[in-house]
Amino acid sequence: MNTKELGQTGVMLPELAFGTWQYNGTADTLRRTVEMGGIFLDTAERYRNESLVGTAIKGIRDRVFIATKVLAFSPLGRGPQSVLNSDSRSALDRISKETGKTKVQIALNWCSLQGTSHPITTASSIEHVEENWGAVGWRLSPEHVRLLNESISFQRRSSMEQAARRLARRVLRLVGRR
């Protein structure tokens, strides 16, 4: 499985993270995610699913990296439909036929190539988990990446907005220490 650094921490994690915000799957499905290599879990107390996450990782907690408030670039937004709807040239269809991968797998693979971010996935069934994790362990060709970059339009945050967000996080951390 391909890994990448989490920001500039030196911590190497799988390319995809698994989010538990509004998660409606079972503990078994979440555990299957971890067993398939999905050891990077994004959760938070406010999600109110600590018991379910705890049940899913019981006995394997030492294999799991749990993060809260992960800031990850993802044109997937609230799901793959945003990428599918933005594919003005049917690039996902073409690449799917050429690679034998699903559109979701292609979109996740493409997202994982965008800098140091870790796209956050979720799934409510084992089949969905398996589809998501079919997005890793292979790479889109440079031609496919170029085609997707040209075909899928979404709004990226400007470097100014990214800097403003980093500054705001630092200020909030400093204020929180007082």
TAVENSUL-V672674 format. One line per field, one symbol per residue. ss: DSSP state (2 for helix, 1 for strand, 0 for the rest). psi: psi as a letter, one per 20 degrees, with the letter a starting at -180 (. if undefined). burial: b if it has 24 or more other ideal C-beta (glycine too) atoms within 12 Angstrom, else e. A space follows every 50 residues. Layout:
BEGIN
ss=???
psi=???
burial=???
END
This chain:
BEGIN
ss=00111000000111001110000000222222222000011100222002 22222220002220111000000000000022222210002222222220 00222222222200000001100002222222200000000222222222 2100000022222222222222222200
psi=pqrqpocliipprqhqqoqjpkpjarhgggghgghiimioporqhiikkh ggggghjpijhiipopqqlpoppoihdjrihhgghjmhjkhhgghghhij qrhggggggghiinbjqopprrqiqhggghggiiirjrqqqhgggggghh hoproqprhghgghggggggghgghhi.
burial=eeebebeeeeeebbbbbbbbbebebeeebbbbbbebbbbbbbbeeeeebe eebeebbeeeeeebbbbeebebbbbbeebbeebbebbeeebbeebbeebe bbbbbbbbbbbbbbeebbbbbbbeeeebbebbbbbbeeebeeebeebbee bbebeeeeeeeeeeeeeeeeeeeeeeee
END
